[in-house]
Amino acid sequence: MYQKDYILRMIEEIGRFLAALSGLKSKKHHKKAFEDFMEFIALHFKIESEELSLENMEALEAKLNSALNDYPDELGQLLLSGGESASDAGRRDITETLYLLAWTAYSKAEQESDSYRFNRMVEMNNLKEKLALMGINV
């Protein structure tokens, strides 16, 4: 029961955060959106900006393991939005890592979900194109 409550609370927090992040993006507050994203993942996943590198993917996936198993779609949305914020803030190094982590989350959701979600496929295709433009093929 406690785990289910925790999962629902995290999904709600991610939803509220994504709405706030969207508001910042629409107002073109890119630096603030990126800073808020970094604060969110530091608080909830114990991930600092210095850790967000392609060389550190295995450790990052380990830190996100519970979320990858419990709410991969929402995690994918969060990481995709974070990647977009990083891109808008000029942090390509972090953008690549966040996009790849988002791909991992969406792939996990696609493999293990009992239901088909059309928006997930749209987001995955969008993400695949963004990664390809960066020279990363998934």
Residue frames relative to the residue before (quaternion, step in Angstrom):
aa qw qx qy qz dx dy dz
M 1.0000 0.0000 0.0000 0.0000 0.00 0.00 0.00
Y 0.6544 0.5176 -0.3189 0.4497 3.59 0.92 -0.90
Q 0.6592 0.5098 -0.3220 0.4493 3.59 0.92 -0.89
K 0.6446 0.5156 -0.3283 0.4592 3.59 0.96 -0.80
D 0.6384 0.5151 -0.3205 0.4737 3.61 1.00 -0.80
Y 0.6409 0.5249 -0.3157 0.4626 3.57 1.00 -0.85
I 0.6580 0.5104 -0.3084 0.4599 3.58 0.90 -0.94
L 0.6692 0.4913 -0.3031 0.4679 3.60 0.87 -0.89
R 0.6430 0.5165 -0.3227 0.4644 3.58 0.99 -0.80
M 0.6582 0.5002 -0.3131 0.4675 3.61 0.95 -0.82
I 0.6319 0.5224 -0.3339 0.4651 3.59 0.98 -0.80
E 0.6544 0.5017 -0.3069 0.4752 3.59 0.98 -0.83
E 0.6560 0.5067 -0.3169 0.4610 3.59 0.94 -0.84
I 0.6396 0.5107 -0.3261 0.4730 3.57 0.97 -0.81
G 0.6451 0.5279 -0.3201 0.4502 3.59 0.96 -0.85
R 0.6655 0.4868 -0.3010 0.4791 3.58 0.91 -0.90
F 0.6588 0.5123 -0.3119 0.4541 3.56 0.95 -0.86
L 0.6504 0.5160 -0.3233 0.4541 3.60 0.94 -0.84
A 0.6222 0.5245 -0.3396 0.4716 3.59 1.06 -0.70
A 0.6620 0.4926 -0.3052 0.4754 3.60 0.94 -0.86
L 0.6442 0.5230 -0.3125 0.4624 3.58 1.00 -0.85
S 0.6267 0.5372 -0.3234 0.4628 3.56 1.02 -0.79
G 0.6365 0.5311 -0.3179 0.4601 3.58 1.03 -0.80
L 0.6555 0.5007 -0.3074 0.4744 3.57 0.98 -0.85
K 0.6513 0.5181 -0.3161 0.4556 3.58 0.96 -0.86
S 0.6704 0.5052 -0.3120 0.4449 3.58 0.91 -0.87
K 0.6878 0.4383 -0.2723 0.5106 3.57 1.19 -0.51
K 0.4504 -0.7242 0.4113 0.3217 3.57 1.38 0.14
H 0.3913 0.6792 -0.5052 0.3610 3.58 1.08 0.81
H 0.0543 -0.8735 0.4836 0.0138 3.55 0.70 1.17
K 0.6664 0.5009 -0.3120 0.4557 3.57 0.87 -0.90
K 0.6603 0.4994 -0.3010 0.4733 3.60 0.93 -0.88
A 0.6307 0.5287 -0.3337 0.4596 3.60 0.98 -0.81
F 0.6691 0.4892 -0.2969 0.4742 3.58 0.93 -0.90
E 0.6499 0.5109 -0.3193 0.4633 3.60 0.92 -0.85
D 0.6579 0.5013 -0.3103 0.4686 3.59 0.95 -0.84
F 0.6221 0.5299 -0.3409 0.4647 3.57 1.03 -0.75
M 0.6684 0.5014 -0.3065 0.4559 3.57 0.87 -0.93
E 0.6294 0.5192 -0.3325 0.4730 3.60 1.02 -0.73
F 0.6474 0.5338 -0.3157 0.4430 3.59 0.96 -0.87
I 0.7327 0.4106 -0.2680 0.4719 3.60 0.77 -0.93
A 0.5816 0.5457 -0.3839 0.4654 3.59 1.16 -0.42
L 0.6805 0.4947 -0.2814 0.4616 3.57 0.94 -0.90
H 0.7986 0.3553 -0.1662 0.4564 3.57 0.75 -1.03
F 0.8084 0.2446 -0.1132 0.5232 3.59 1.08 -0.63
K 0.3922 -0.7490 0.4516 0.2849 3.59 1.32 0.04
I 0.4575 0.6455 -0.4656 0.3966 3.56 1.00 0.92
E 0.1847 -0.7805 0.5931 0.0704 3.54 -0.79 1.10
S 0.6647 -0.5365 0.3416 0.3919 3.57 -1.17 0.56
E 0.6208 0.5620 -0.3454 0.4236 3.61 1.04 -0.70
E 0.6554 0.5221 -0.3038 0.4534 3.59 1.17 -0.53
L 0.6182 0.5893 -0.3365 0.3966 3.58 1.18 -0.50
S 0.3760 0.6808 -0.5397 0.3224 3.54 0.13 1.35
L 0.6266 -0.5610 0.3915 0.3734 3.55 -1.19 0.57
E 0.6294 0.5476 -0.3289 0.4425 3.58 1.10 -0.65
N 0.7186 0.4467 -0.2232 0.4839 3.57 1.22 -0.46
M 0.2785 0.8192 -0.4750 0.1605 3.61 1.26 0.24
E 0.6558 0.5267 -0.3262 0.4314 3.59 0.88 -0.88
A 0.6721 0.4831 -0.2940 0.4779 3.60 0.92 -0.86
L 0.6424 0.5192 -0.3216 0.4629 3.58 1.03 -0.77
E 0.6454 0.5084 -0.3159 0.4746 3.57 0.97 -0.83
A 0.6217 0.5318 -0.3411 0.4630 3.59 1.07 -0.69
K 0.6619 0.4974 -0.3060 0.4700 3.59 0.99 -0.80
L 0.7241 0.4136 -0.2261 0.5034 3.57 1.13 -0.65
N 0.3392 0.8063 -0.4492 0.1819 3.58 1.30 -0.08
S 0.6731 0.4932 -0.3076 0.4573 3.58 0.82 -0.92
A 0.6749 0.4779 -0.2892 0.4822 3.58 0.93 -0.89
L 0.6153 0.5459 -0.3439 0.4528 3.59 1.04 -0.72
N 0.7034 0.4508 -0.2566 0.4859 3.56 1.05 -0.74
D 0.7703 0.4192 -0.1963 0.4386 3.58 0.91 -0.92
Y 0.8121 -0.0270 0.0452 0.5811 3.63 0.97 -0.74
P 0.0206 -0.8640 0.5031 -0.0033 3.59 0.64 1.13
D 0.6171 0.5496 -0.3635 0.4300 3.62 1.00 -0.69
E 0.6893 0.4734 -0.2786 0.4723 3.55 0.85 -0.97
L 0.6248 0.5226 -0.3331 0.4750 3.57 1.06 -0.74
G 0.6331 0.5312 -0.3279 0.4576 3.58 0.98 -0.80
Q 0.6467 0.5107 -0.3143 0.4714 3.58 0.97 -0.85
L 0.6484 0.5229 -0.3107 0.4579 3.56 0.96 -0.89
L 0.7061 0.4656 -0.2680 0.4614 3.58 0.82 -1.00
L 0.6168 0.5295 -0.3413 0.4719 3.59 1.06 -0.68
S 0.6635 0.4852 -0.3006 0.4837 3.59 0.93 -0.87
G 0.6342 0.5222 -0.3230 0.4699 3.56 1.04 -0.74
G 0.6404 0.5210 -0.3155 0.4679 3.57 1.03 -0.78
E 0.6456 0.5063 -0.3149 0.4772 3.55 1.02 -0.80
S 0.6423 0.5113 -0.3215 0.4719 3.59 1.02 -0.78
A 0.6370 0.5182 -0.3236 0.4701 3.57 1.01 -0.82
S 0.6417 0.5205 -0.3175 0.4652 3.57 0.99 -0.84
D 0.6707 0.4985 -0.2947 0.4634 3.57 0.89 -0.94
A 0.6950 0.4516 -0.2609 0.4950 3.58 1.14 -0.66
G 0.5529 -0.6521 0.3756 0.3577 3.59 1.29 0.10
R 0.5328 0.6236 -0.4065 0.4025 3.61 1.19 0.43
R 0.1111 -0.8428 0.5251 0.0396 3.58 0.48 1.21
D 0.6077 0.5744 -0.3579 0.4156 3.60 0.98 -0.79
I 0.7066 0.4294 -0.2452 0.5062 3.56 0.95 -0.90
T 0.5724 0.6031 -0.3697 0.4147 3.59 1.10 -0.70
E 0.6629 0.5166 -0.3054 0.4477 3.58 0.83 -1.00
T 0.6785 0.4982 -0.2912 0.4546 3.55 0.86 -0.96
L 0.6746 0.4892 -0.2999 0.4644 3.58 0.89 -0.89
Y 0.6355 0.5180 -0.3313 0.4670 3.58 1.01 -0.75
L 0.6649 0.4903 -0.3132 0.4683 3.59 0.94 -0.80
L 0.6364 0.5057 -0.3276 0.4816 3.59 1.04 -0.72
A 0.6206 0.5220 -0.3386 0.4772 3.59 1.04 -0.74
W 0.6268 0.5306 -0.3321 0.4639 3.59 0.99 -0.82
T 0.6373 0.5277 -0.3208 0.4610 3.58 0.97 -0.86
A 0.6711 0.4976 -0.2979 0.4617 3.58 0.91 -0.92
Y 0.6765 0.4802 -0.2989 0.4715 3.60 0.86 -0.90
S 0.6356 0.5288 -0.3293 0.4560 3.59 1.00 -0.78
K 0.6356 0.5169 -0.3187 0.4767 3.55 1.01 -0.83
A 0.6513 0.5080 -0.3148 0.4675 3.59 0.93 -0.88
E 0.6622 0.5145 -0.3049 0.4515 3.58 0.94 -0.87
Q 0.6891 0.4888 -0.2778 0.4572 3.58 0.97 -0.86
E 0.8228 0.3115 -0.1207 0.4598 3.56 0.84 -0.96
S 0.5314 0.6404 -0.4117 0.3715 3.57 1.22 -0.14
D 0.4304 -0.6932 0.5223 0.2481 3.52 -1.13 0.73
S 0.7546 0.3294 -0.1901 0.5347 3.56 1.22 -0.29
Y 0.4319 -0.6588 0.5556 0.2661 3.51 -1.25 0.59
R 0.0609 -0.7823 0.6195 0.0245 3.56 -0.98 0.87
F 0.4111 -0.7464 0.4727 0.2246 3.55 -0.42 1.28
N 0.6524 0.5284 -0.3247 0.4356 3.61 0.90 -0.88
R 0.5912 0.5593 -0.3739 0.4448 3.58 1.08 -0.62
M 0.6636 0.5038 -0.3075 0.4597 3.57 0.93 -0.87
V 0.6261 0.5221 -0.3302 0.4757 3.58 1.02 -0.77
E 0.6726 0.4924 -0.2929 0.4684 3.59 0.90 -0.94
M 0.6499 0.5121 -0.3219 0.4601 3.60 1.00 -0.78
N 0.6535 0.4987 -0.3200 0.4710 3.61 0.96 -0.79
N 0.6236 0.5298 -0.3214 0.4767 3.57 1.04 -0.82
L 0.6744 0.4981 -0.2802 0.4675 3.56 0.91 -0.96
K 0.6312 0.5355 -0.3269 0.4561 3.58 0.99 -0.84
E 0.6484 0.5093 -0.3102 0.4732 3.59 1.01 -0.81
K 0.6497 0.5135 -0.3194 0.4606 3.59 0.93 -0.87
L 0.6640 0.4961 -0.3017 0.4713 3.59 0.94 -0.87
A 0.6325 0.5338 -0.3330 0.4518 3.59 1.00 -0.80
L 0.6391 0.5247 -0.3183 0.4637 3.58 1.03 -0.78
M 0.6796 0.4517 -0.2772 0.5072 3.57 1.21 -0.49
G 0.5587 -0.6235 0.3799 0.3934 3.57 1.29 0.02
I 0.5824 0.5499 -0.3780 0.4643 3.58 1.22 0.40
N 0.1282 -0.7980 0.5870 0.0458 3.56 -0.63 1.14
V 0.1016 -0.7908 0.6031 0.0260 3.53 -0.90 1.03
